[in-house]
Amino acid sequence: MLVGAAAAAIGLVMVVILGIVGVVLADGEATASETTDGGGGLRGVPAEFREWILKADAACAEPAMSPALLAAQLYQESKFKTSRAEATSHAGAQGPAQFMPPTWATWGRDADGNGEASPWDIGDAVMAQGRMMCSLLRQAKNSGYPGDVRALALAGYNAGWGRVQEYRGVPPKSFAGGETYNYVQIILSTMSRFEGPGLLEVSGSGAGADALRKASTRIGTPYAYGGGGPGGPSTGFCDGTNGYLNGRCAASSTVGYDCSSLVQYAYWPKTKLPRTADAQYRATSDRPVSRTNLKPGDLLFWKNGSGFIYHVAIYAGDGNVLHAPRTGRNVEIQPLTSAMPQRDYLGATRP
């Protein structure tokens, strides 16, 4: 905000990655089904944010509010980052929802019950974001100003409602170097990334089921060759062969995961797997699993003709995989039999 959060004015390039990570559902061990959560559903959101985004949405009676609106706004504000180093703006805005201290004093509450109202606590920050946006949506609806009430509310969040009143709408590109104008346009245009089927419902317990649940929160996240890690998605790189789309390097401008980084993220920190698919196979190959005995969380591997292991997936059951197929695609669910060429299937291991 200019008055509440620092807005990045760069557009989000939504491209997907080249490697693959899969999740499959095990019969009798864990089950999965697509669910929606109201407001168009919610996907592609870190697990630690998901619960609070849905709570913030449910607490607001304004029809223009939706989980995807809050998620896209959080992504624009902080990319879901929570550390002081990564989520403090040059203007002094703090936390994943980028509150300036005076604005936080108005909207901040101890939502997570830990005894402190802090803009750095995910629950506190998201619920405060929801309260402020709900109030702004109501003001926008009652203002009579032309345009999308969501755009007006977002402009108020970024620049302050006084600026919306001054311009009787979203401030133009000439205001603040276009920061507020771009902020509004980017969030509204990227909401669709967070809409749609929600989490896979995964029953069962243990490291494997937990890893599957965590990985499933990333459905819809773009593929970025070389991107991602234990802390979440990040931009990747191109190596002369991988990471390109339509002749250009997509990975370097795409925030996402590749196959092995998604697996690493899913298991971290309880099991600290290495970064690449080949290294993950070598780290777990002493615990092989036959295809008939797969359980949720087992890792599945594919290799090319020269023996190089190019893909890893997490087994979740029911013959399906959740994976990041390749550059230009998103983390998604597909049948195990068609996710990768069957002739390349190497085997499975249990971390």
KAMO-V256143 format. One line per field, one symbol per residue. phi: phi as a letter, one per 40 degrees, with the letter a starting at -180 (. if undefined). A space follows every 10 residues. Layout:
BEGIN
phi->???
END
This chain:
BEGIN
phi->.cbhacbcbc cccbbbbcca bbbbbccgba baacbbbggg gaagbddccd dccccccccb cccccadccc cccccccafg cbccccbbcc chcbgcbfcc dcccccbcac ccgcgacbcc cdccccccdc cccccccccc cccgcchccc ccccccccbg cdcccccfic dccccfggdc dcdccccccb dccbchdcdc cbcgbhcccc ccdccccbdg cccbdgcgad chcacbabbg bbgbafgbcc ccbbcabbdc cccdcccccc bccccccccc cccbccbcbc ccbcbdgccb bbbcccgccb abbbcbhfgb bbabcadgbb cabacdcbca dcccccibbb d
END
